Each structure stands twice: as structure tokens, then as C-alpha cells.
Amino acid sequence: MFLDAQESSFCKDWEDRLWNHAGSNSVTADIPKHAASSEDIDMYHIDVEKISNFLQLPLLEMAVEPPFFEKYKAIFQSFAEDEKEKFPMLEVFEEIELPLIDLSHLNHGPFERQKCIGQIAQAASEWGFFQILNHGIPEELLDRLKHEQMKVFLQPFDRKAEKNFLNLSAHTYRWGNPPATSLRNFSWSEALHISLKDISKMDEHNKLRSTIEEYAPKANLLSQRLAECLAQNLGIKPNYFQESCSSSSSSLRMNRYPPCPFSSMIFGIIPHTDTDFLTIVSQDQVGGLQLKRDGRWVSVKPNPKALVINIGDLFQALSNDIYKSITHRVVANQEVERYSAAYFYCPTFETVIESCSKPGLYRNFSFKEYREQIEKDVRATGDKVGLSRFLL
């Protein structure tokens, strides 16, 4: 079926946007404009080949990319027709550097250790985000994890979208945002979200599996160490996290953000908070992480030598709002892809989250109940509601 007049107008609108937003170094900079004229567009179906011609990308490269335009055609068409959707939403006021904490001081004398714990607690309270050095996870291992991550994502899309890709469940590989109804809840990214209890299902000869098996215990130990530091001034028993979080209750999400020709208007990942105690993020030098601070969006200056830590919803509830689970998002880059890996430190489903002080701001809830409520809200609204559902 060929494009009707409305569809042709939609494609022409996005053609103009592509040229308006293309930078001098972007993938579109050297394309003759006639290569994607409206006359050409009228001759093609809306399929991968047309989009490849439209962006002048090789078919092999297009075969790797998720079919964002094809799958979410209605959303892009709606955006093209409704200028109200234009994104002052992606306005960023400044670039900031997160607090940087050297964890080696935890191994020094009592004074330096307490000072370091104080820095961690202060950053968790005032920022909800911080960076760490000398964390105990070898840089070589992080590089290897990224290398194996890249190898997986650069496989053909049809392979990645197979039901039992990597012998894991059908929902392990994710892209876009299926519940999305507009660009406001659409994500230009793909991810592997792997529960650690499922790692053993992967082919034992798969290098990604062996790398994750090496990385996960170290990330778990680091998470527990940080959580215990944060719990010290909350009156929480020292072994709380050891009892609540098993070696398989956490998960690892590996993200790839393909180059986005409309990066100033589209999220890499939509604004959200994390559903865990805390998250460990390793990222490259590309940047794109942004967080909401004092009601304004700020961009985080990347530091590839450091790991980023952010507080999750469960720690905010547990601490009775002493520590903050901050809304954050990722914006895709127009010219280059971005990779990151997030380790979500989670309890078992049966763990009950109870505020550490009285009066509590939140009612008691289990991790299972919290997850189920989020899934219910996403199905109903296309978005997560989060902790406000559990306020007293």
C-alpha cells in the first residue's frame, strides 16, 4: 500500500525536521536533499528500506536498529501534526558535576571512614546521585562488560527480537516503550534487562554470561557496602540488607541509545525514578544523563572513570524521605550511540519496606506489591506513579 496524501505530508514534515536539526557532523550532513524528496517518499512503502533511504544509512546498519519509525508511526505522525508537542520539555539549564567520593577512605582510620560515610549520606540526601572512585570493580571488567554488551546489541534486530534470544525470557530484550501514547512517554533506546536469577539459562559458552557472572557478585558487594553506609545513621540493623537482598534478587539492565536524528525532541529514556534500593551505573563518555534538581533539568557531565550511584524508591521510603529518589532521564545523541549498564540492587519480593522512623510517611508495603502497582499504573496510564501511591 502506497502512502496517502496525509502520510506523504507527515514524511515531508519529518524530512524538513531532519534537515533543520542535522548538525554539520551528523549522519545527514553530506546527503543531497533530493535523496529524500517528497516525490521519492511517495514511491516507497513505510518500511525499513524507505527509512534507510530517508536517512541514507546502509541497509546492514538499519537491520541492526529497532524499527522505531515503523512501530511508532502513529506517535511520530501525531507529533508532526501537533506543534504543542514540541519540546521545551528537553530544555536543560546547565551541566553539573555530581559529588565525587573516593571509597578508598572507607578502608582508612575511623575518622576518615566516618567522614566518607558522611559524604555518601549527604550526597544521597541533597542530590540523590553521586559518583564513586576506588570502588573495587576493576576497570578492565567494566570495559569487558561493555564490549560484550556492544556485541549483543550489534546483532540484527530480527535476531534480538526472537522469543528466546540468549535463552532468556521474551521480555529480556526491550526497545522503545510499548505503552507509549506520545513522544512524552516514548524512549529511543534498546535494552537487555536481565534478572540475575536467569543468568544460568544463558549458553555457558556465551562470553556475556561469563562476564556478568564475574561482574554481578562485585556489584552486589559494592551495593551492600554502600547501603550499609547509608543505613548507619538511620537506626537500621547492620544485617538488614544482607537478609533482604539475595544474590539473585537484583537485576542488570544494559542500554544502547542509537543515534537519534531528532535528539533535541526525543527521550533516550523517559523521566523516571528507579524501583530499587540503589543503582550502580557505568557509562561511556558520550553523556546524556539528566536529572531534575530544584525543579529544573540539569545535564550530568560524564566521568567514564567513575561509577554513578543513585538512590531508588525503596531507600527513599525506608529512610522516611531522608534520602531522595530523584527523577532522571536520558537524551539520545544525534551523532553517536551511547552505552550504559545499570545494576539495580533489589530485595526479594517478600521483603517488606517499613519507614525507619515515626511517624512514617509511607505505609508498609512489600517489594512485590510495589512492583505490581507500578505494572498496573503503566498499563492504565502509560507511566509509573511510584511512591505517591503509598503515602499515608
Sequence and secondary structure as in RCSB ss.txt:
>XXXX:A:sequence
MFLDAQESSFCKDWEDRLWNHAGSNSVTADIPKHAASSEDIDMYHIDVEKISNFLQLPLLEMAVEPPFFEKYKAI
FQSFAEDEKEKFPMLEVFEEIELPLIDLSHLNHGPFERQKCIGQIAQAASEWGFFQILNHGIPEELLDRLKHEQM
KVFLQPFDRKAEKNFLNLSAHTYRWGNPPATSLRNFSWSEALHISLKDISKMDEHNKLRSTIEEYAPKANLLSQR
LAECLAQNLGIKPNYFQESCSSSSSSLRMNRYPPCPFSSMIFGIIPHTDTDFLTIVSQDQVGGLQLKRDGRWVSV
KPNPKALVINIGDLFQALSNDIYKSITHRVVANQEVERYSAAYFYCPTFETVIESCSKPGLYRNFSFKEYREQIE
KDVRATGDKVGLSRFLL
>XXXX:A:secstr
    HHHHHHHHHHHHHHHHH  TTSTTTT  GGGG HHHHHTS SSHHHHHHHHT  HHHHHHS  HHHHTHHH
HHHHHH GGGS GGG   EEE   EEEGGGGGS HHHHHHHHHHHHHHHHHTSEEEEES SS HHHHHHHHHHHH
HHHTS HHHHTSTTGGG  TTSEEES TT  SGGG B  EEEEEEGGGGGGS TT HHHHHHHHHHHHHHHHHHH
HHHHHHTTTT  TTHHHHH  TTS EEEEEEE   TTTTTSEEEEEE  SSSEEEEEE SS  EEEEETTEEEEE
   TTSEEEEE HHHHHHTTTSS    EEEE  SSS EEEEEEEE   TT EE  SSSS SB  EEHHHHHHHHH
HHHHHHSS  GGGGGB 
